[in-house]
Amino acid sequence: MPLQALLVLTKAQDCEAALSPLLSWLDPAIPIVLLHNGQGPQQRLLARYPKHNWWWGTLSDGAQRIGACEIHHTGSGLRVAGPAPTCPWPGSSLPKALHRLGFTLHQDINTALWQKLTVNAVINPLAARDRITNGTLLSPIYQGEIGQLCEELALLGQHLTHTDSANQIHRRVLAVAKATASNRCSTLQDIDAERETELACITGCVLTLAKQQGLTLSNHKALLDSLKPQTVDALVHSVTRVS
C-alpha cells in the first residue's frame, strides 16, 4: 500500500530533527501532519521546506503511559487538521489516514492551533506546578487564577486577530479539563520522567508572541517562573518568531 500520509508524533522540540533526514527523499506531495503541542516548529518547517505538503493538526485527547509498552487512553477530545497556510498543495480534502483516525477537516487551522495553545498554556503549567490531574482544575479554588490567565490570552489574541473572549477561553479550558479529568498532563509526565518539556513551544510561545506585540503577560510569566526559575528569558528567546 502506498504511503498516504506521514504523521509526526514527536514532542514539539524533537519534530524538526526527526523530519530532516526524511525530507530529502520524501515525495513532496505526501501530506506531512504535525500533531505536537504548541507552536513554532510548524512555522519554521513550512518556511524551510515550502514545497512539501504540510498539514497542521491538533487533538485534545488524554493519554497516560502505564509502562514501557502500554498507554492508557484517558479521554477523547476534538481531533482536527488542516492544510498549512501558504502551502502550495491543495487542501480540499482530508487525508484518508486522518479520516480513519477520527479527524475532521479545518480550513482555518491557525485558529484551531491558537485555541489549542490557549488550553495548553493554562492546563499544562498549572497542573505541572501543583502536580495534579487535569480534573482538579475544575475546583473553584482555581477559577480565579485560570480567569487571570485567560484574560491575558484574550488580550494577546486581540492583537493577533483572534476574537475569543476571556470567558470563551475559560470555558474551553474547563471543557478539556473535564474531558481529560483523570489525565496527568504531558508536561507533568515529562517533569516526572526528567525529560525536556514542551513549555518553550507553549508558554514560551505565548510570551514570545506577547513580546512581539509589546505586551507583558505577568501571570503567564509568573507561572512559568514557578516551574523553571530564572529561565523565562531563555525559553522566550529559544522560540523563533511565530506569525
N, C-alpha and C positions, 0 to 999 in steps of 0.2 A: 504494500500500500504506500503510495507517495506521501511525503510529508505534507500535512495540511496546515500546520501552524507550529511555531516554536513558543512554548510557554516558559517564561523566565520566572522561576520561583525562588530565587535567592533573596537574601536581605538587600536592602537598598544599597548599602555600601559595597556589596560584592558583585552587583549585576554587570557593571562595566567591564571588570576584569574577566568575568565568566564569559561574556559575549565576544570580546575582542578576538579570540582565536577562531571563532566560527564565522565571522562576517566576511572574511576574505574569500570563502568558498560557498557560502550560503546563497542560494538563488534570491536576488533582491525582491522577487515577487512573493516569497513566503512571508505570511504575517508573523511578526515578532511581537509577542504580547507581554508587556511589562506589568507585573502584578504586585510589586512591593509597596510598602507603606511610604508615605511622604512624597516629596518632590525634589527635583534636582537632577538625578540621573536620566530621567526621561528626556528633559530638555537638552542635556549635554549629548546624549546619544543621537538624538534627532539632528542636532547641529553638526555632529562629527560624521555621521553616516546618512546623509539626506536622501540617498537613492533607495534605501531599504523601506520595506512596507511595515511601518511602525504602528502598533496598536497599544493604547494605554488602557488599563483596566483597574478595577477596584472591587473588593468584596469585603463584607463585614462579618463573615463567618468567624466563629471562635474555635480554637483548637488548642489542645494541650498535649505535650509529649509525655507519655506514660513510661516509656522505656526506649531502649536503643532502636527498636524496630516496631514501636507501637505508638500511634497517635489517636487521641480521643477527640472526636468532633463534638464541641461543647455548645454549639449554637449556630443556626442558619441565619444568614443575612442577605442583604442585597448584593447581587453579582451583575456588574455592568462592564462593558468595554466599548471603545470607540476608536476610530482612526485618529492618529495624532494630527494636530493642526499643521497645515502646510505639507503634509505627507503627499508625495506625488502619485500614490496609488489610490484608485477609487475605493471608498469605504462604504459602498451602498449596502453591503450585506455582511452579516456577522460570520466569521469563520465557523465552519461546521463543528470543529473541535470544541469551540467555546459554547456553541448552542447546546451540544450534548452535555456539557457541564453545568447547564442552567443559567448561562449568562444571557443578558439581553443587550441589544444594540443601543448605545447612547451617542447621538450625533454631536453633542456638546460635552465632550469628555473632560474638558478643562473645568467645567462647573462641577461635574461629578468628583473629580480629584480634589477640588477645593473643599467640597462638602466632607469628603473622607478625611482630608487633612485637619479640618476643624474638630472632627470627632477624636482623631488620634492625638491631637495637641492638648486635649483635655483629659481623656481617659488614661492614656499611656503614662504620662508623667505623674499624675495623681495616684494612680493605682500602684505604680512602682515606688513612689515616695513612701506611701503608707503600707505597702506590702499587703494589698487587699485584692480580693476578686472584683471583677467589674461591677457586679451587682451591688456591692457595698456602697458604691457611689450614688445609689438611689436614695440613701438615707438623707433625711432632712438636714443633718449636720454638714453635709457637703454642698448644699444648694447655693449658699451664699458665695462660696469660693468658685464654684462652677459658673455662677452667674457673672462674676467679675471677669473670668477668663473668656466667656462668651461675648461680653461687651467689647473687649479688646479685639477679638476676632471679627466681630461685626464692623468695627471701625476700620480695621485693615481691609476687610472685604469691600467696603465702600470705595476705598482708594483704588481697588483692583477691579472695579465694575461688577462685583458680586453683590447681590441685593438682599441676601439673607439677613434678617434682623437677629439681634441677640437672643430673643425668645425662640426663634426658629432653630437656631444653632443649639440652644439649651435643650429643646425638645428632642432634637436629633441625637444629641449625646445620651440622653436618658433612654431613648428607644434602643440604641445599640447596647447600652449597659444592661438593659432588661433582657434583650435577646441573647446576650452572652454572659448572663449573670454569674455562672459558675466558672467562667474563664479567668485565668491569670494572664494578663495581657503579655504580649510578646516582649515588651521592654522589661517587665519584671522577671520573666523567664530568662532573658538574656543576662540580666544582672545576677540572678541566682547561679547561672552557669558560668559566670565570669567571662561572658562574650561581649564584644562590642555591640552597643545598641544602635537603633536607627534614629536616635534623637537628633542627630545632626541633620537628618532629612525631614524631621517632624518639627519639633520646637525650634531647632536651629534654622530651618527653612522659614518658619513664621517670623522669627526675629530678623532674619536677613531681608525678607520682603518688607518688614516694618521699617528697617533702617533705610532701605531704598526709597521709601515714601516719606521719610522724615518723621516717623512715629516712634514713640517709646512705649513698649508694652510691658509695663513694670511688673504685672502679675505673672506673665509668662516668663519673664527674665528671672524673677524670684523663684518660681517653681523649678526652672532649670538649675538655678544656683543651688537649690536644696538637694538636687540629685548629683550634680557634678560641680562642686565648689570650685570657683576660680577658673572654670574652663569655658564660660559662656562665650568670651571673645573668640577663643579658638574654634568653638563649634560654629559660630556665626561666619567667621572668615573662611571656614572649610567648605562652605556651600557656594557654588558658583551662582551667579545671578540667575534668578528664576523669573521668567516672564510668561 
